Each structure stands twice: as structure tokens, then as C-alpha cells.
Amino acid sequence: MVNILEKRGKTLDKKILGKQLKQIRISRGMSQEKLSELVYLSPRQMSIIETGNSYPSLDTFVRIAEVLEFDINEFFNIRIKEKDELRMCIVELIKATDTKHLNLIKDIIDAVEKNWR
């Protein structure tokens, strides 16, 4: 199981996580009490997370992200490659291919998939 709090091979420190969540909350103009209410935590539990004494559960973290409207990938600085160069190259080749050759390509892909199963 992958730990969502792992950042490039290093565990994200609870204090840093809590500080970042607190900064986002404050930048949204929301009180700790209001956030805790919206994510179904007690104010004490929210304080424990923000002070870095505990990690939030994955479910709680997702609810916090939804309420504070931040992207989880950006929070953890995860960069997802939007363009896979090989796929884009293949797509461009397919666009320039006539119907006869497209049928041949489809047959080849079907045969490869059949052999992988």
C-alpha cells in the first residue's frame, strides 16, 4: 500500500503537513472551528492535525482538500505528465494513416492483447 504522505521517498513530516493545511485554511478565510465542522472533526482533532501532532486519515485529508478547494496533487507537488510522447507520436501516425492500414493496425493490436491475456 502506498503512503500518500510519502513525498519523493521521504515521509512528509506531520508538522509541515499541519502547517501547510493551516496556511491554506487561513488563506481561505476559514476558522479552524468552521473547517472542523465541515469535515466532521472536533475542533480539538483539527488542532492536533494543524499543530503536527497527528496525520489526518486519508478520508479526512480528502474532505479537507474538498472543503478548502485545493488540488491534492499540487499539495504534494505531484507532477503528472500530461503528454506521453510515445502515445502522441502514435496518434499522429494514426491520423495520417488510410483506412486499409488502420484495419491492419487494429488487427495487430487485437492480436497483441489476446496474447497478453
C-alpha positions as CSV (number, residue, x, y, z in Angstrom):
1,M,0.0,0.0,0.0
2,V,1.3,3.4,-1.0
3,N,1.6,6.0,1.8
4,I,0.0,9.3,0.4
5,L,2.2,11.2,2.9
6,E,5.4,10.0,1.2
7,K,7.0,12.7,-0.9
8,R,9.8,11.6,-3.2
9,G,10.9,8.8,-1.0
10,K,10.7,10.8,2.2
11,T,7.8,10.8,4.7
12,L,6.1,14.2,4.8
13,D,6.6,15.5,8.4
14,K,3.5,15.9,10.4
15,K,4.4,19.4,11.4
16,I,5.0,20.5,7.8
17,L,1.7,18.9,6.7
18,G,-0.2,20.6,9.6
19,K,1.4,24.0,8.9
20,Q,0.5,23.8,5.2
21,L,-3.1,22.9,5.9
22,K,-3.3,25.7,8.4
23,Q,-1.9,28.2,5.9
24,I,-4.4,27.1,3.2
25,R,-7.3,27.3,5.7
26,I,-6.3,30.9,6.8
27,S,-5.8,31.9,3.2
28,R,-9.4,30.8,2.5
29,G,-10.6,33.0,5.4
30,M,-11.9,30.0,7.4
31,S,-11.7,29.4,11.1
32,Q,-10.4,26.2,12.5
33,E,-13.8,25.6,14.1
34,K,-15.7,26.0,10.8
35,L,-13.3,23.7,9.0
36,S,-13.6,21.0,11.7
37,E,-17.4,21.2,11.5
38,L,-17.4,20.9,7.7
39,V,-15.0,17.9,7.7
40,Y,-16.8,16.1,10.7
41,L,-14.0,16.5,13.2
42,S,-13.9,18.0,16.6
43,P,-12.1,21.3,16.9
44,R,-9.6,19.5,19.1
45,Q,-8.9,16.9,16.4
46,M,-8.4,19.6,13.8
47,S,-6.0,21.4,16.1
48,I,-4.0,18.2,16.6
49,I,-3.6,17.9,12.9
50,E,-2.7,21.5,12.3
51,T,-0.1,21.5,15.1
52,G,1.5,18.5,13.5
53,N,0.8,16.1,16.4
54,S,-1.1,13.6,14.1
55,Y,-1.6,12.8,10.5
56,P,-5.2,13.1,9.2
57,S,-6.7,9.9,7.8
58,L,-6.9,9.6,4.1
59,D,-10.6,10.2,4.2
60,T,-10.2,13.2,6.4
61,F,-7.5,14.7,4.2
62,V,-9.7,14.3,1.1
63,R,-12.6,16.0,2.9
64,I,-10.2,18.9,4.0
65,A,-9.0,19.2,0.4
66,E,-12.6,19.4,-0.9
67,V,-13.7,21.9,1.6
68,L,-10.7,24.1,1.2
69,E,-10.7,23.6,-2.5
70,F,-7.1,22.6,-3.1
71,D,-5.7,20.1,-5.5
72,I,-4.1,17.1,-3.7
73,N,-1.6,16.6,-6.5
74,E,-0.4,20.2,-6.2
75,F,-0.3,19.9,-2.4
76,F,2.1,17.0,-2.6
77,N,3.9,18.6,-5.6
78,I,3.0,15.6,-7.8
79,R,3.6,16.3,-11.4
80,I,1.6,14.1,-13.7
81,K,2.9,14.1,-17.3
82,E,0.1,15.3,-19.4
83,K,1.6,14.3,-22.7
84,D,3.1,10.9,-23.1
85,E,5.5,11.4,-26.1
86,L,5.2,7.8,-27.4
87,R,1.4,7.9,-27.4
88,M,1.3,11.3,-29.1
89,C,3.7,10.1,-31.8
90,I,1.5,7.0,-32.4
91,V,-1.6,9.2,-32.5
92,E,-0.1,11.4,-35.1
93,L,0.9,8.4,-37.2
94,I,-2.6,7.0,-37.0
95,K,-4.1,10.3,-38.0
96,A,-2.1,10.2,-41.3
97,T,-3.0,6.5,-42.0
98,D,-5.6,5.3,-44.5
99,T,-8.5,3.0,-43.6
100,K,-6.8,-0.1,-45.0
101,H,-3.8,0.3,-42.8
102,L,-5.9,1.3,-39.8
103,N,-7.6,-2.1,-40.0
104,L,-4.2,-3.8,-40.1
105,I,-3.1,-1.8,-37.1
106,K,-6.3,-2.7,-35.2
107,D,-5.7,-6.4,-36.0
108,I,-2.2,-6.2,-34.7
109,I,-3.3,-4.6,-31.5
110,D,-6.0,-7.2,-31.1
111,A,-3.5,-10.0,-31.6
112,V,-1.1,-8.5,-29.1
113,E,-3.8,-8.0,-26.5
114,K,-5.0,-11.6,-27.0
115,N,-1.5,-13.0,-26.4
116,W,-1.1,-10.9,-23.2
117,R,-4.1,-12.4,-21.5
